[in-house]
Amino acid sequence: MGTLRRKIVDQNELKKILKRIRDIGERIAFTNGCFDILHVGHVRYLSRARSFGDVLVVGLNSDDSVKKIKGEERPINSEKHRAEVLAAMECVNYVTIFSDPTPLKLIKMVKPDVLVKGSDWEENEIVGSDVVKRNGGKIVRVPIVPCMSTSKLIERIQRGI
């Protein structure tokens, strides 16, 4: 559990860590999401996101922000549990929880070299894309696994399939 705890950091600690990473010239990839019930789509997406940097930082929506985005029945898993599951993934270097409606403030703080989102997002719809490009970074849209989402999994479970 100790290693996992070191990967789950608050934003103040993350800022210090990122400075050290930048000082040695490593590239930072960033993505964000709810990651409520981890599935193969998430695993492929996060593995691919990691390939665009030396370090992958995941901004995780807090429980309150997930409720605002997905509705009162979500999240299924608490932010602490979701963070722990993400931290257990080899491809994820750091997880930080954010409560804002969007990750814009976090993206401005992280200043990623690469901002990664799923291909279901158009580049002009990706929050923070303008900030990242203005700082010399790039936006990468990763293909998503067709017909695979947490919402669809929940629907299947509810229907007893």
C-alpha positions in Angstrom: 0.0 0.0 0.0 3.0 2.4 0.6 3.8 2.7 -3.1 0.2 3.4 -4.0 0.0 6.1 -1.3 3.0 7.8 -2.9 1.3 7.9 -6.2 -1.9 9.5 -4.8 -0.9 13.1 -4.1 -2.7 16.4 -3.4 -2.1 19.2 -5.8 0.4 21.0 -3.7 2.6 17.9 -3.5 2.1 17.3 -7.2 3.4 20.8 -8.0 6.6 20.0 -6.2 7.0 16.6 -7.9 6.4 18.1 -11.4 9.1 20.7 -10.8 11.6 17.9 -10.1 10.4 16.0 -13.2 10.8 19.0 -15.4 14.2 19.8 -14.0 15.5 16.4 -15.3 13.9 17.0 -18.7 11.1 14.4 -18.6 7.9 14.9 -20.6 4.6 15.0 -18.7 1.4 13.5 -20.1 -1.9 14.3 -18.5 -5.4 13.0 -18.7 -8.5 13.3 -16.5 -11.8 11.5 -15.9 -14.1 9.8 -13.4 -12.8 6.3 -13.9 -15.7 4.9 -11.8 -15.7 1.2 -12.7 -12.4 0.5 -14.4 -12.8 -1.6 -17.6 -10.7 -2.6 -20.6 -11.4 0.7 -22.4 -9.9 2.6 -19.4 -6.9 0.2 -19.3 -6.1 0.6 -23.0 -6.7 4.3 -22.9 -4.4 4.9 -19.9 -1.7 2.6 -21.2 -1.8 4.6 -24.5 -1.8 7.9 -22.6 1.3 6.9 -20.8 3.1 6.2 -24.0 3.1 10.0 -24.8 5.2 11.0 -21.8 7.8 9.8 -19.4 5.3 10.4 -16.6 1.5 10.1 -16.6 -0.5 12.3 -14.3 -4.2 11.5 -13.9 -6.6 14.1 -12.7 -9.5 12.2 -11.0 -12.9 13.8 -10.6 -14.0 14.1 -6.9 -17.2 12.3 -5.8 -19.0 15.7 -5.8 -17.9 16.5 -9.4 -18.9 13.1 -10.6 -22.4 13.5 -9.2 -22.7 16.8 -11.1 -21.5 15.3 -14.3 -23.1 11.8 -14.2 -26.0 12.2 -11.8 -26.9 11.4 -8.2 -26.4 7.7 -8.6 -22.8 8.1 -9.4 -20.0 7.5 -8.6 -20.4 3.8 -7.8 -16.9 3.8 -6.2 -15.6 6.5 -3.8 -12.8 8.8 -4.9 -10.4 7.2 -2.5 -11.1 3.7 -4.0 -11.0 5.0 -7.6 -7.7 6.7 -6.8 -6.3 3.5 -5.3 -7.3 1.4 -8.3 -5.7 3.9 -10.7 -2.5 4.1 -8.6 -2.2 0.3 -8.8 -1.8 0.6 -12.6 1.8 0.4 -13.7 1.2 3.0 -16.4 -0.1 5.7 -14.0 2.6 7.6 -12.1 0.5 10.1 -10.2 -3.2 10.5 -9.3 -4.6 13.8 -7.9 -8.2 14.4 -7.1 -9.9 17.7 -8.3 -13.2 19.1 -7.3 -13.7 21.8 -9.9 -16.4 21.3 -12.6 -13.6 21.0 -15.2 -9.9 20.2 -14.9 -8.9 23.6 -16.3 -7.3 24.9 -13.1 -5.4 21.6 -12.7 -4.2 21.6 -16.3 -2.9 25.2 -15.9 -0.9 24.0 -12.8 0.4 20.8 -14.4 1.4 22.4 -17.7 1.5 19.0 -19.5 3.6 18.5 -22.5 0.8 16.3 -23.8 -2.9 16.5 -22.9 -4.6 13.2 -23.7 -8.3 12.6 -24.2 -10.5 10.0 -25.9 -11.3 10.3 -29.6 -14.9 10.8 -28.6 -13.9 14.4 -27.8 -13.3 16.9 -30.6 -10.0 18.8 -30.0 -11.8 22.1 -29.8 -14.1 20.6 -27.0 -11.2 19.4 -24.9 -10.9 21.6 -21.7 -7.5 23.1 -21.5 -6.4 22.4 -25.1 -5.8 26.1 -25.8 -3.7 26.4 -22.6 -1.6 23.4 -23.4 -1.0 24.5 -27.0 -0.1 28.0 -25.9 2.5 26.5 -23.6 4.1 24.6 -26.5 2.4 21.3 -25.7 0.2 19.1 -27.9 -3.2 17.4 -27.7 -3.6 13.7 -28.5 -6.9 12.0 -29.0 -6.7 8.3 -28.3 -9.2 5.8 -30.0 -11.8 4.5 -27.6 -12.9 0.9 -27.3 -16.3 0.8 -29.2 -19.4 0.0 -27.1 -17.4 0.1 -23.8 -18.2 2.6 -21.1 -18.9 2.6 -17.4 -22.5 3.8 -18.1 -23.1 0.9 -20.5 -21.7 -1.6 -18.0 -24.0 -0.2 -15.3 -27.0 -0.5 -17.7 -26.1 -4.2 -18.4 -25.8 -5.0 -14.7 -29.1 -3.4 -14.0 -30.8 -5.4 -16.8 -29.2 -8.6 -15.4 -27.1 -9.3 -18.5 
